[in-house]
Amino acid sequence: MKVGFIGLGHMGSGMAQNLLKAGHELTVYNRTPEKVKALVEQGARGAATVADACKGDVVITMLAEDSAVENVVLGEAGILASLRKGAIHVSSSTISVALSEKLTAEHTKRGQRFVAAPVFGRPEAAAAAKLFMVVAGAPDALDTCMLLFEAMGQKTFRFGDKASSANLVKISGNFMISSTIETLGEAMALVAKGGLDQHQYLDFLTSSLFTAPIYKTYGTLIADKKFKPAGFAAPLGFKDVRLALAAGDALRVPLPLANLLRDRFLRLLGRGDETIDWSAISQLAAEDAGLN
């Protein structure tokens, strides 16, 4: 399949590499051209502009937030203006429900198709094609893209024909991950203040009651205090909590824990370091407990 890929950050690079490995004809674009070079060396075609990446059957975007997606899609010579009728835009970015609905409407006006396909997994999972793909959109568009999803992830979950449903699932999932980080941070601060070893405690947790990978992944980062380099930077976590609050406002669903997390991220980011992993909010509980 002829595929364009826009956004070669920590996640996008691994996803694009796996599309190449699966034999797809790939054209890649990134705002900073040096990130394109590695993919070109592996067989991809480099695109000089967004429009150049929109000549095939599908274009995939993996960008940081709403404004970046809007600029690439709706800007002059962007995806909307460049994609042919019947072609598909797959958005794997974590974006708001409102923007997903807007993109669906705009692509429909042009005779194009829009699929939301956000992913769960950190950069190492993207590189290993072990992402969980959450997808929604018109059934024919989803069917067309299934080989792409299978190349990038270990399992694909379909959530119907309303694209924004996939974005709501992604937003709610990231809210739950950040909530888990907070509870792990508080629990591990409690046992550390009581004189227990955090690694021993984590081994107990993940070998008994809390066997989900999320506890092992983030519990290890917390116990090791390993927050750089960031797999998922704190500003993105802050953004996702605000997306959850916005979705709650729109649907009239109170999210009191999301408000707490918003303040945790604000406190962390207020220190001026935007390169730290979002799991570093766990250390605020340790500080509150008087631990170094």
VENSULMO-V881924 format. One record per helix or strand of 2 or more residues. SS is the DSSP state (a for helix, b for strand). FROM is the first residue (numbers start at 0). TO is the last residue. If there is no record, write none. Layout:
# VENSULMO-V881924
ss: [SS/SS]
from: [FROM/FROM]
to: [TO/TO]
This chain:
# VENSULMO-V881924
ss: [b/a/b/a/b/a/b/a/a/b/a/b/b/a/b/a/b/a/a/a/a/a/a]
from: [1/9/24/33/44/50/57/65/78/87/96/112/118/122/130/138/152/162/197/212/233/255/277]
to: [5/20/28/40/45/53/60/73/81/90/108/115/119/126/135/151/157/192/206/223/250/268/287]
